[in-house]
Amino acid sequence: MELLLLSKDLTQQYCRKILMPEGATELLVEIANKLNNDHKLLDIYMDFYKNTIESGHWTTVWEPLTIHPYVEETFGNEASLFYLHAALQRLPFAEQKYAELGLSEELFVETLRDIGVWVQNAYNLVGYYAIRNFSWIWRHLEARMFRIGGMQFLAAKFSGVVKGFYNAKEERFLLLCGEGMELRANGDMQGVCKKEKTTDGFVTEYIETEEYFIGHPITPIGKGLQEQVKLKRDEWEKVLDKDDTLLEIHIPRDTAFNMESIKDTYLKAKEFFAAYFPEVKYKGMVCHTWLFTPQLREMLPPTSNILKFQQQFYLYPTAGSVRFLWNFVFNELTEVKDAKPDTSLRKQVLQYVEEDKEIFDMNGIFLDLCGDFGNVSYDK
């Protein structure tokens, strides 16, 4: 287990390479210095690296950092950077992986600089450098996610909570609920907005027979219906199921968001995966984002790029909340009483919250067989 970034010079070199903010770089170099002079810190560090990072455990969980009392005592507000430094030990590995795949240094920097963006965002928000979303960054450092144009792409297995079907004759795509989804009577997922379960809901059932696929259909805006449908096997093909590969996509904060650039980005991503990962046979894209908040259809004009993007994805019931949307429209530390309605969207979001109307994010799916991204409609 060779940890190259215990060298102060290499810590500085790699931080500057991935455009880490200079103030954070200085702190990370100081952490390397302390690790070389404090055996107790080094033992905590080595244990964390071995059990969380090297073991691969950090790729399987989404949980906040548990900060050791001695680390907090030593570094105070910047204690999370101690763990970020341990994570950055994967930079030489990622760099080597890029080289083996024939990927450019430009792509390496463009993808990995996202970590510094989040560190700077933390500084802007709370006044000190930190990594507030540690569970996110393994995707960059394990060379699993790549930034292409304005989006980040990661090949991932689909959870299978819903199932997709395609009628080629009618050119129609339909999602059915999987077995055991707990929905409200109105088709939303139970637990939306962290509310108690309603008493008028239902639990979905899904059955496959020799002749039919039988289940609860989902509308394109993500509502599960109580009345089941029977899809004839000789008319409908199951085209999406558990463990099928999709490109999980994420939209960084600094993306210039318009549909033309997003369409171009997806075409570039398809070329990228065909060239460098031809073994990855993906069916389309999946995304979980505040942009898939269905209530935005009531807040934004039909010409909105956000709505155009949302409408290219078939949404499905998700136990979301206002948190996702609020964090991007305002920020996670802004209280309702302090929120300033200085844009049209902020004004409407604030009004919804003050009137206790529900706002929640969803998951959405786009499959290539439905057509070219940017030109698909699910209204049939």
C-alpha positions in Angstrom: 0.0 0.0 0.0 2.2 2.9 -1.3 0.7 6.3 -0.5 2.6 8.7 -2.7 0.8 11.8 -1.5 2.4 11.6 2.0 5.0 13.6 0.1 4.3 17.3 0.5 5.6 18.0 -2.9 3.4 15.4 -4.6 0.4 16.6 -2.7 1.0 20.1 -4.0 1.7 18.8 -7.5 -1.5 16.8 -7.8 -3.7 19.4 -6.2 -2.5 22.1 -8.6 -2.9 19.7 -11.5 -6.6 19.2 -10.8 -7.1 22.9 -10.1 -7.7 22.6 -6.4 -8.2 26.1 -4.9 -4.9 27.4 -3.7 -6.1 27.9 -0.1 -7.2 24.3 0.1 -4.0 23.1 -1.5 -2.0 24.8 1.2 -4.1 23.1 3.9 -3.7 19.7 2.2 0.1 20.2 2.0 0.1 21.0 5.7 -1.9 17.8 6.4 0.8 15.8 4.6 3.4 17.5 6.8 1.5 16.6 10.0 1.0 13.0 8.8 4.8 12.7 8.6 5.3 14.0 12.1 2.3 12.6 14.1 2.2 8.8 14.4 -1.3 8.9 15.9 -2.7 10.9 13.0 -0.9 8.6 10.5 -2.4 5.5 12.1 -5.9 7.0 11.9 -5.2 7.9 8.3 -3.9 4.5 7.3 -6.8 2.7 8.9 -9.3 4.9 7.1 -7.6 4.5 3.8 -7.3 0.7 4.1 -10.9 0.1 5.4 -12.8 2.7 3.5 -11.0 3.5 0.3 -8.6 0.7 -0.6 -11.2 -1.9 0.3 -13.7 -0.3 -2.1 -16.2 0.3 0.7 -16.6 3.9 -0.2 -18.0 2.9 -3.6 -20.9 1.1 -2.0 -22.3 3.6 0.5 -23.7 7.1 0.7 -23.0 8.3 4.2 -21.6 11.4 5.9 -18.0 11.3 7.2 -17.4 10.1 10.7 -14.6 12.3 11.9 -12.3 10.9 14.6 -12.1 13.2 17.7 -8.3 13.5 17.4 -8.6 14.6 13.8 -11.2 17.2 14.7 -9.1 18.4 17.6 -6.1 18.8 15.3 -7.7 20.4 12.3 -10.9 22.0 13.6 -13.2 23.2 10.8 -10.9 21.8 8.1 -11.0 18.2 9.6 -12.8 16.8 6.5 -9.8 17.8 4.4 -7.8 15.1 6.3 -10.1 12.5 4.8 -10.1 14.3 1.4 -6.3 13.9 1.5 -6.7 10.2 2.0 -9.1 10.0 -1.0 -6.6 12.0 -3.2 -4.2 9.1 -2.7 -6.2 7.6 -5.6 -5.1 10.4 -8.0 -1.9 8.5 -9.2 -4.1 5.4 -9.7 -6.7 7.4 -11.7 -3.9 9.1 -13.7 -2.4 5.6 -14.5 -5.9 4.3 -15.5 -6.4 7.3 -17.9 -3.0 6.6 -19.5 -3.7 2.9 -19.9 -7.0 3.7 -21.6 -5.4 6.3 -23.9 -7.5 9.1 -22.3 -6.1 12.6 -22.5 -4.7 14.6 -19.6 -7.2 17.3 -20.6 -10.0 14.9 -19.8 -8.3 13.9 -16.5 -8.2 17.6 -15.4 -11.6 18.4 -16.6 -13.1 15.5 -14.7 -11.1 15.7 -11.5 -11.4 19.5 -11.1 -14.9 18.9 -10.0 -13.6 18.0 -6.6 -12.0 21.4 -6.2 -15.2 23.0 -7.3 -17.1 21.4 -4.4 -14.3 22.3 -2.0 -14.6 26.0 -3.1 -18.4 25.8 -2.9 -18.1 24.8 0.7 -15.8 27.7 1.4 -18.3 30.1 -0.3 -21.1 28.6 1.8 -19.5 28.2 5.3 -16.3 30.3 5.2 -13.8 27.5 5.3 -12.5 24.8 3.0 -14.2 21.4 3.4 -15.5 18.4 1.4 -19.2 18.2 2.3 -20.1 15.4 -0.1 -17.3 12.9 0.5 -19.4 10.0 -0.7 -19.6 11.6 -4.2 -15.9 11.8 -5.1 -15.0 8.1 -5.5 -16.6 8.3 -9.0 -13.8 10.7 -10.1 -11.0 9.1 -8.3 -11.7 5.5 -9.3 -11.8 6.6 -12.9 -15.4 5.5 -13.2 -17.1 8.8 -14.2 -16.0 11.2 -16.9 -16.9 14.8 -17.7 -17.7 15.1 -21.4 -18.8 18.6 -22.4 -21.3 19.9 -19.9 -22.2 16.5 -18.3 -20.7 13.7 -16.2 -21.2 10.1 -17.3 -20.9 6.9 -15.4 -21.9 3.4 -16.7 -24.0 1.8 -14.0 -26.4 -1.2 -13.5 -30.1 -0.2 -13.3 -31.8 -0.9 -10.0 -34.9 -2.4 -11.6 -37.4 -0.7 -9.4 -39.4 -0.1 -12.6 -39.5 -2.0 -15.9 -39.6 -0.7 -19.4 -41.5 -1.9 -22.4 -41.6 -1.0 -26.1 -44.2 -1.5 -28.7 -42.4 -1.2 -32.0 -45.5 -1.1 -34.2 -46.9 1.8 -32.3 -43.5 3.3 -31.5 -44.6 3.5 -27.9 -42.6 3.3 -24.7 -44.2 2.5 -21.3 -42.9 2.0 -17.8 -44.5 -0.4 -15.4 -44.0 -0.4 -11.6 -41.9 -3.2 -10.2 -43.2 -5.5 -7.4 -43.8 -3.9 -4.0 -43.6 -0.2 -4.7 -45.6 1.7 -2.0 -47.6 4.5 -3.7 -50.1 7.0 -2.7 -53.6 7.0 -4.3 -52.5 9.9 -6.5 -49.5 7.8 -7.9 -46.7 9.5 -6.0 -44.2 7.5 -3.9 -45.1 7.1 -0.2 -42.7 9.2 1.8 -42.5 12.1 -0.6 -41.4 15.3 1.2 -40.6 13.1 4.2 -44.3 12.9 5.0 -46.1 10.0 6.8 -47.6 7.3 4.6 -51.2 8.1 3.5 -53.9 5.6 4.3 -55.4 5.5 0.8 -52.4 4.2 -0.9 -51.6 0.9 -2.6 -48.7 -1.5 -3.1 -47.8 -2.4 -6.7 -47.8 -5.9 -8.1 -46.0 -7.2 -11.1 -46.6 -10.5 -12.9 -45.2 -12.1 -16.0 -47.2 -14.9 -17.7 -46.7 -16.8 -20.9 -48.9 -14.3 -22.7 -48.7 -11.0 -20.7 -46.6 -8.6 -18.7 -49.0 -7.4 -16.0 -48.4 -4.3 -13.8 -49.2 -0.8 -12.8 -48.4 1.7 -15.6 -46.5 4.9 -14.9 -47.3 8.2 -16.7 -44.4 10.1 -18.3 -44.5 12.6 -15.4 -43.9 9.9 -12.9 -47.4 8.9 -11.5 -48.1 5.3 -10.9 -51.7 4.2 -11.7 -53.8 1.9 -9.5 -55.4 0.1 -12.4 -53.2 -2.5 -13.9 -52.6 -3.1 -17.6 -51.9 -6.3 -19.5 -49.3 -6.0 -22.2 -49.3 -8.8 -24.8 -45.9 -10.4 -25.2 -46.3 -10.6 -28.9 -46.8 -6.8 -29.1 -44.5 -5.5 -26.3 -40.9 -6.2 -25.7 -39.3 -5.8 -22.3 -36.4 -3.4 -23.0 -35.4 -2.3 -19.5 -35.0 -4.5 -16.4 -32.8 -4.9 -13.3 -29.1 -4.9 -14.0 -29.4 -3.5 -17.5 -26.6 -1.0 -18.1 -27.4 2.7 -18.4 -25.3 5.8 -18.4 -25.9 7.5 -15.1 -25.6 11.2 -15.8 -24.9 14.3 -13.6 -25.0 18.0 -14.5 -22.3 20.1 -12.8 -23.2 23.5 -11.4 -21.1 25.3 -14.0 -22.8 23.7 -17.0 -24.2 26.2 -19.5 -27.6 24.7 -19.7 -29.3 24.6 -23.1 -30.8 21.7 -25.0 -28.6 22.1 -28.1 -25.4 21.8 -26.1 -26.8 18.9 -24.0 -27.8 17.1 -27.2 -24.3 17.6 -28.6 -22.8 16.4 -25.3 -24.7 13.1 -25.4 -23.6 12.5 -29.0 -20.0 13.0 -27.9 -20.5 10.7 -24.9 -21.8 8.0 -27.2 -18.6 8.4 -29.4 -16.5 8.4 -26.2 -17.9 5.1 -24.8 -17.8 3.4 -28.3 -14.1 4.4 -28.6 -12.8 3.7 -25.1 -15.4 1.3 -23.5 -16.8 -0.7 -26.4 -17.6 -3.5 -24.0 -20.2 -1.3 -22.2 -23.5 -2.1 -23.8 -25.7 0.6 -22.4 -29.4 1.3 -23.3 -29.6 5.0 -22.6 -29.4 7.3 -19.7 -30.8 7.5 -16.1 -30.7 10.6 -13.9 -31.8 11.7 -10.5 -31.9 15.5 -10.3 -33.7 18.5 -9.1 -34.3 19.3 -12.8 -36.8 16.4 -12.7 -39.0 18.2 -10.1 -42.4 17.8 -11.9 -43.8 21.0 -10.2 -41.3 22.9 -12.4 -43.8 22.4 -15.2 -46.1 24.7 -13.4 -43.4 27.3 -12.6 -41.5 27.6 -15.9 -42.6 28.6 -19.4 -42.8 25.8 -22.1 -39.7 27.3 -23.8 -37.6 26.6 -20.7 -34.5 24.5 -21.4 -35.0 22.8 -18.0 -38.4 21.6 -19.1 -37.2 20.6 -22.5 -34.5 18.5 -20.8 -37.0 17.0 -18.3 -39.4 16.1 -21.1 -36.8 13.9 -22.8 -36.9 11.6 -19.7 -39.6 9.3 -18.6 -40.0 10.0 -14.9 -40.9 7.4 -12.3 -42.1 7.6 -8.6 -39.4 8.7 -6.2 -39.5 9.6 -2.6 -37.9 13.0 -3.2 -38.2 16.2 -1.3 -37.7 19.9 -1.7 -34.1 19.6 -0.5 -32.6 18.9 -3.9 -34.3 21.9 -5.6 -33.9 24.2 -2.7 -30.1 23.6 -2.5 -29.7 24.6 -6.1 -32.2 27.4 -6.3 -31.1 28.9 -3.0 -28.5 26.9 -1.0 -28.6 24.3 1.8 -27.9 26.8 4.6 -30.6 29.3 3.6 -33.6 29.2 5.9 -37.1 29.9 4.4 -37.3 33.1 6.5 -34.1 34.4 4.9 -34.7 33.4 1.3 -34.8 36.3 -1.1 -37.3 35.9 -4.0 -35.1 37.8 -6.4 -35.8 35.7 -9.5 -39.0 34.4 -10.9 -38.1 30.8 -10.1 -37.0 31.6 -6.5 -40.2 33.5 -6.0 -42.4 30.6 -7.1 -40.4 28.0 -5.1 -40.6 30.1 -2.0 -44.3 30.6 -2.5 -44.8 26.8 -2.8 -42.9 26.2 0.4 -44.6 28.9 2.3 -48.0 27.5 1.2 -46.8 24.0 2.2 -47.3 22.7 -1.3 -45.2 19.7 -2.2 -42.1 19.9 -4.3 -40.0 16.8 -4.9 -37.3 15.5 -7.3 -37.6 12.3 -9.3 -35.6 9.8 -11.2 -35.9 9.7 -15.0 -35.0 7.3 -17.9 -34.1 7.9 -21.5 -33.7 4.9 -23.8 -32.0 5.2 -27.2 -34.5 3.0 -28.9 -37.2 5.7 -28.3 -35.4 8.0 -30.7 -32.7 10.7 -30.9 -32.2 12.6 -27.6 -33.9 16.0 -27.9 -36.6 14.8 -30.2 -38.5 12.2 -28.2 -42.1 12.5 -27.0 -43.9 10.2 -24.7 -47.4 11.6 -25.3 -48.7 8.7 -27.3 
